[in-house]
Amino acid sequence: MGVAIFIILIPFLIFTVLLSKGKGASLLAGYNTMSDSEKAQYNEIALCKFMGKIMYGISLSILLLALSEILEKRVLFIIGLILLLTLIVFTLVYSNTGNRFKKKV
C-alpha cells in the first residue's frame, strides 16, 4: 500500500512544480470554469504560486502517510493527517476571504 501512495505522490509533485512556477491555472478547479471576463479580474500568477505552496504541504502530508504505512509508525500517520486537514481548512478560508487574488484596479 505504501508503494501505491508513492505512485500517487508523483503526479502531485509534478502538479506542484507546475503551479509554483506560476503556470497551470487552467488545471485549478473553479478557475478553469470562469468566463474570460471573470478570469481577467484575478492575478493568475499569484493564485498559481499560492496553490503551489499549498500543494507542497499536501505532498508532504501524502509522503508522511506513505512513510507511516511502510515504517508502521502511527505517529507519522497522525501528523500527516493533521497537516492535510489543516492545509485544507486554511486554503478554503484564506482563498475565499478578502479578495486576495483579485487584481487591484
C-alpha contacts under 8 A as a table, 3 or more apart, distances in Angstrom:
res1	aa1	res2	aa2	distance
1	M	4	A	5.16
1	M	5	I	6.49
1	M	66	A	7.86
1	M	69	E	7.16
2	G	5	I	5.16
2	G	6	F	6.45
2	G	66	A	4.73
2	G	67	L	6.90
2	G	69	E	5.40
2	G	70	I	5.51
3	V	6	F	5.03
3	V	7	I	6.37
3	V	66	A	7.37
4	A	7	I	5.02
4	A	8	I	6.36
5	I	8	I	4.96
5	I	9	L	6.14
5	I	62	I	7.30
5	I	63	L	7.78
5	I	65	L	7.94
5	I	66	A	5.64
6	F	9	L	4.86
6	F	10	I	6.67
6	F	63	L	7.14
6	F	66	A	6.58
7	I	10	I	5.58
7	I	11	P	7.83
8	I	11	P	6.26
8	I	12	F	7.01
9	L	12	F	5.12
9	L	13	L	6.27
9	L	59	S	6.51
9	L	62	I	6.78
9	L	63	L	7.20
10	I	13	L	5.21
10	I	14	I	6.38
11	P	14	I	5.01
11	P	15	F	6.08
12	F	15	F	5.11
12	F	16	T	6.00
12	F	55	M	7.32
12	F	59	S	6.37
13	L	16	T	4.84
13	L	17	V	6.22
13	L	55	M	7.83
13	L	56	Y	7.48
13	L	59	S	6.63
14	I	17	V	5.32
14	I	18	L	6.25
15	F	18	L	5.06
15	F	19	L	6.15
15	F	52	G	7.85
15	F	55	M	7.91
16	T	19	L	5.25
16	T	20	S	6.07
16	T	51	M	7.98
16	T	52	G	4.98
16	T	53	K	7.55
16	T	55	M	5.39
16	T	56	Y	6.19
17	V	20	S	5.16
17	V	21	K	6.39
17	V	52	G	6.87
18	L	21	K	5.49
18	L	22	G	6.99
18	L	23	K	5.72
18	L	24	G	6.19
18	L	52	G	7.58
19	L	22	G	5.19
19	L	23	K	5.22
19	L	24	G	5.71
19	L	25	A	7.40
19	L	48	C	4.97
19	L	49	K	5.78
19	L	51	M	6.60
19	L	52	G	4.62
20	S	23	K	7.34
20	S	48	C	6.33
20	S	49	K	4.54
20	S	50	F	7.47
20	S	51	M	7.43
20	S	52	G	4.35
20	S	53	K	6.67
21	K	48	C	7.63
21	K	49	K	6.64
21	K	52	G	7.98
22	G	25	A	7.78
22	G	44	E	7.43
22	G	45	I	4.57
22	G	46	A	7.07
22	G	47	L	7.81
22	G	48	C	4.93
22	G	49	K	5.33
23	K	45	I	6.93
23	K	48	C	6.36
24	G	27	L	5.51
24	G	28	L	7.34
24	G	48	C	7.06
25	A	28	L	5.37
25	A	31	Y	6.92
25	A	32	N	7.11
25	A	44	E	6.62
25	A	47	L	7.79
25	A	48	C	6.01
26	S	29	A	7.89
26	S	31	Y	6.66
26	S	32	N	4.78
27	L	31	Y	7.92
27	L	32	N	6.59
28	L	31	Y	5.61
28	L	32	N	6.19
29	A	32	N	6.11
29	A	33	T	7.36
30	G	33	T	5.35
30	G	34	M	6.67
31	Y	34	M	5.47
31	Y	39	K	7.13
34	M	37	S	7.99
34	M	38	E	5.85
34	M	39	K	6.10
35	S	38	E	5.25
35	S	39	K	6.25
36	D	39	K	5.01
36	D	40	A	6.18
37	S	40	A	5.19
37	S	41	Q	6.98
38	E	41	Q	5.47
38	E	42	Y	7.39
39	K	42	Y	5.55
39	K	44	E	7.92
40	A	43	N	7.77
41	Q	102	K	5.64
41	Q	103	K	5.62
42	Y	47	L	7.90
42	Y	101	F	5.61
42	Y	102	K	4.25
42	Y	103	K	5.25
43	N	46	A	5.56
43	N	47	L	6.28
43	N	101	F	5.50
43	N	102	K	5.75
43	N	103	K	5.40
44	E	47	L	5.14
44	E	48	C	6.14
44	E	101	F	7.72
45	I	48	C	5.11
45	I	49	K	6.11
46	A	49	K	5.17
46	A	50	F	6.12
46	A	101	F	6.59
47	L	50	F	5.24
47	L	51	M	6.20
47	L	101	F	6.00
48	C	51	M	5.14
48	C	52	G	5.98
49	K	52	G	4.90
49	K	53	K	6.34
50	F	53	K	5.23
50	F	54	I	6.40
51	M	54	I	4.95
51	M	55	M	6.03
52	G	55	M	4.96
52	G	56	Y	6.32
53	K	56	Y	5.14
53	K	57	G	6.68
54	I	57	G	5.18
54	I	58	I	6.31
54	I	87	L	6.95
54	I	91	T	7.42
55	M	58	I	4.84
55	M	59	S	5.91
56	Y	59	S	5.08
56	Y	60	L	6.18
57	G	60	L	5.02
57	G	61	S	6.25
57	G	83	L	7.62
57	G	84	L	7.52
57	G	87	L	7.20
58	I	61	S	5.04
58	I	62	I	6.21
58	I	83	L	7.75
58	I	84	L	5.89
58	I	87	L	7.26
59	S	62	I	5.06
59	S	63	L	6.11
60	L	63	L	4.95
60	L	64	L	6.21
60	L	80	G	7.59
61	S	64	L	5.00
61	S	65	L	6.23
61	S	79	I	7.75
61	S	80	G	4.33
61	S	81	L	6.77
61	S	83	L	6.08
61	S	84	L	5.72
62	I	65	L	4.99
62	I	66	A	6.24
62	I	80	G	6.75
62	I	84	L	8.00
63	L	66	A	5.10
63	L	67	L	6.11
63	L	80	G	7.84
64	L	67	L	5.03
64	L	68	S	6.02
64	L	76	L	5.65
64	L	77	F	6.33
64	L	79	I	7.45
64	L	80	G	5.15
65	L	68	S	5.14
65	L	69	E	6.46
65	L	76	L	6.57
65	L	77	F	5.01
65	L	80	G	5.64
65	L	81	L	7.40
66	A	69	E	5.18
66	A	70	I	6.32
67	L	70	I	5.01
67	L	71	L	5.73
67	L	72	E	7.68
67	L	73	K	7.81
67	L	76	L	7.09
68	S	71	L	5.32
68	S	72	E	5.19
68	S	73	K	4.82
68	S	74	R	6.04
68	S	75	V	7.44
68	S	76	L	5.04
68	S	77	F	5.24
69	E	72	E	5.09
69	E	73	K	7.08
69	E	77	F	7.76
73	K	76	L	5.72
73	K	77	F	7.06
74	R	77	F	5.12
74	R	78	I	6.37
75	V	78	I	5.08
75	V	79	I	6.17
76	L	79	I	5.12
76	L	80	G	5.99
77	F	80	G	5.12
77	F	81	L	6.02
78	I	81	L	5.14
78	I	82	I	6.08
79	I	82	I	5.22
79	I	83	L	6.05
80	G	83	L	5.11
80	G	84	L	6.08
81	L	84	L	5.08
81	L	85	L	6.16
82	I	85	L	5.28
82	I	86	T	5.96
83	L	86	T	5.15
83	L	87	L	6.06
84	L	87	L	5.23
84	L	88	I	6.26
85	L	88	I	5.15
85	L	89	V	6.27
86	T	89	V	5.29
86	T	90	F	6.01
87	L	90	F	5.07
87	L	91	T	5.91
88	I	91	T	5.20
88	I	92	L	6.21
89	V	92	L	5.26
89	V	93	V	6.23
90	F	93	V	5.27
90	F	94	Y	5.82
91	T	94	Y	5.20
91	T	95	S	5.76
92	L	95	S	5.61
92	L	96	N	6.03
93	V	96	N	5.48
93	V	97	T	6.16
94	Y	97	T	5.67
94	Y	98	G	7.78
95	S	98	G	7.80
95	S	99	N	7.61
95	S	100	R	6.75
95	S	101	F	7.65
96	N	99	N	7.03
97	T	100	R	7.14
99	N	102	K	5.51
